[in-house]
Amino acid sequence: MLVLASLADGPKHGHAMLDDIEAMCGRRLGPGTLYGAIARLEKQGFIEPLTAEDRRQPYRLTESGEKVFAENIAQLRRFVAIGARRLATI
């Protein structure tokens, strides 16, 4: 989800994703975690590589990736709404 969120505003290479994810959630992923996620997301067809820039490999969301990201955001919004209601009763 973090990689999809990072790519939602445009293509990025790995280091830029690491910086973006850290800015979003305050945690820096290790390279193995990031590149493992990239490999899984690419295999699932949610992201795709673009033409490499020097040694940097940028990626972007595919249509499927955009759809999955939107569905996950909708699910998170429902979860947050339920959690907020339950928190209000405490």
C-alpha positions as CSV (number, residue, x, y, z in Angstrom):
1,M,0.0,0.0,0.0
2,L,2.9,2.4,0.8
3,V,4.4,1.9,-2.7
4,L,1.1,2.4,-4.4
5,A,0.5,5.5,-2.3
6,S,3.9,6.8,-3.3
7,L,3.3,6.2,-7.0
8,A,-0.2,7.6,-6.9
9,D,1.1,11.1,-7.6
10,G,3.4,10.1,-10.4
11,P,6.3,7.8,-11.4
12,K,9.3,7.5,-9.0
13,H,12.5,5.5,-8.8
14,G,13.3,3.5,-5.6
15,H,15.2,6.2,-3.7
16,A,12.5,8.7,-4.3
17,M,9.9,6.2,-3.1
18,L,11.9,5.6,0.1
19,D,12.0,9.4,0.8
20,D,8.3,9.8,-0.1
21,I,7.2,6.9,2.1
22,E,9.3,8.2,5.0
23,A,7.6,11.6,4.6
24,M,4.2,10.0,4.6
25,C,4.5,7.7,7.6
26,G,7.6,8.7,9.4
27,R,9.3,5.3,8.8
28,R,12.1,4.5,6.3
29,L,11.8,1.2,4.6
30,G,14.9,-0.8,4.1
31,P,15.9,-1.4,0.5
32,G,15.1,-5.1,0.7
33,T,11.6,-4.4,1.9
34,L,11.0,-1.8,-0.8
35,Y,12.4,-3.8,-3.7
36,G,10.6,-7.0,-2.5
37,A,7.4,-5.0,-2.6
38,I,8.2,-3.6,-6.0
39,A,8.8,-7.1,-7.4
40,R,5.5,-8.4,-5.9
41,L,3.5,-5.4,-7.2
42,E,5.1,-5.7,-10.7
43,K,4.3,-9.4,-10.8
44,Q,0.7,-8.7,-9.8
45,G,0.5,-6.1,-12.6
46,F,-0.1,-3.1,-10.3
47,I,3.0,-1.2,-11.2
48,E,5.3,-1.2,-14.3
49,P,8.8,-0.1,-14.9
50,L,9.5,2.8,-17.2
51,T,12.6,3.5,-19.2
52,A,15.6,3.7,-16.9
53,E,17.2,7.1,-16.2
54,D,20.9,6.5,-15.8
55,R,21.0,3.7,-13.2
56,R,17.6,4.6,-11.7
57,Q,14.6,2.5,-12.6
58,P,11.4,4.5,-12.3
59,Y,8.0,2.8,-11.9
60,R,4.4,3.9,-12.3
61,L,1.0,2.6,-11.4
62,T,-0.9,0.6,-14.0
63,E,-4.7,0.9,-14.4
64,S,-5.0,-2.2,-12.2
65,G,-2.8,-0.6,-9.6
66,E,-4.8,2.6,-9.6
67,K,-8.0,0.6,-9.1
68,V,-6.5,-1.5,-6.3
69,F,-5.2,1.7,-4.6
70,A,-8.6,3.4,-4.8
71,E,-10.3,0.3,-3.4
72,N,-7.8,0.1,-0.5
73,I,-8.3,3.8,0.3
74,A,-12.1,3.3,0.3
75,Q,-11.7,0.3,2.7
76,L,-9.4,2.4,5.0
77,R,-11.9,5.2,5.1
78,R,-14.7,2.8,6.2
79,F,-12.3,1.3,8.8
80,V,-11.5,4.8,10.1
81,A,-15.1,5.8,10.3
82,I,-16.0,2.7,12.2
83,G,-13.0,3.2,14.5
84,A,-14.0,6.8,15.1
85,R,-17.6,5.9,16.1
86,R,-16.3,3.2,18.4
87,L,-13.8,5.5,20.0
88,A,-16.5,8.1,20.6
89,T,-18.4,5.5,22.8
90,I,-15.4,5.0,25.1
